[in-house]
Each structure stands twice: as structure tokens, then as C-alpha cells.
């Protein structure tokens, strides 16, 4: 049953938003619309916020 709880936790809105932001910025970087430096700044900020709020709950 722990697996089901983990899967349910992954489908939270915050997780979806985080994955979408990362995917969009990765796409923009691959197409050359923005530089890789900008992608790294945004993605690392989003990931830091996501994991920061996860550890705060525990």
C-alpha cells in the first residue's frame, strides 16, 4: 500500500506544475528560444522550492 500512497503523492498539483515548468523551459532551451543559463536558473529555483516545501511538511 505504500506504493499507492507514493503514486498518489506524485499526482499533486504542485508536482504537476513543477514538471510542466521544467518541461517548458527544457523545450525552450532545446529550440534555442532561451539560453541554457536561463533554464538552469529557473529549473533550479523551481526544484529548490519544490523540495524545500516537501521537507518542511515532514
C-alpha positions as CSV (number, residue, x, y, z in Angstrom):
1,X,0.0,0.0,0.0
2,X,3.0,2.3,0.4
3,X,3.4,2.3,-3.4
4,X,-0.1,3.6,-3.9
5,X,0.5,6.4,-1.4
6,X,3.6,7.4,-3.2
7,X,1.9,7.4,-6.5
8,X,-1.0,9.5,-5.1
9,X,1.6,11.9,-3.7
10,X,3.2,12.3,-7.1
11,X,-0.1,13.4,-8.7
12,X,-0.5,16.5,-6.6
13,X,-0.9,19.8,-8.3
14,X,2.5,21.2,-7.1
15,X,4.2,18.2,-8.6
16,X,2.4,18.6,-12.0
17,X,3.3,22.3,-12.1
18,X,6.9,21.6,-11.3
19,X,7.2,19.0,-14.1
20,X,5.4,21.3,-16.6
21,X,7.7,24.2,-15.8
22,X,10.8,22.0,-16.2
23,X,9.4,20.6,-19.5
24,X,8.6,24.0,-20.9
25,X,12.0,25.5,-20.1
26,X,13.8,22.4,-21.4
27,X,11.8,22.7,-24.7
28,X,12.6,26.4,-25.0
29,X,16.3,25.7,-24.4
30,X,16.4,22.9,-27.0
31,X,14.7,25.1,-29.6
32,X,17.1,27.9,-28.9
33,X,14.4,30.4,-27.7
34,X,16.3,30.9,-24.4
35,X,19.8,30.2,-23.2
36,X,20.8,27.3,-21.1
37,X,21.9,29.6,-18.3
38,X,18.3,30.9,-18.0
39,X,16.9,27.4,-18.0
40,X,19.3,26.4,-15.2
41,X,18.3,29.3,-13.0
42,X,14.6,28.8,-13.4
43,X,14.7,25.0,-13.1
44,X,16.9,25.0,-10.1
45,X,14.7,27.6,-8.4
46,X,11.6,25.5,-9.1
47,X,13.2,22.3,-7.9
48,X,14.6,24.0,-4.7
49,X,11.2,25.4,-3.9
50,X,9.5,22.0,-4.5
51,X,11.9,20.0,-2.4
52,X,12.1,22.8,0.2
53,X,8.3,22.6,0.7
54,X,8.4,18.8,0.8
55,X,11.0,18.7,3.6
56,X,9.1,21.4,5.5
57,X,6.0,19.2,5.7
58,X,7.9,16.3,7.2
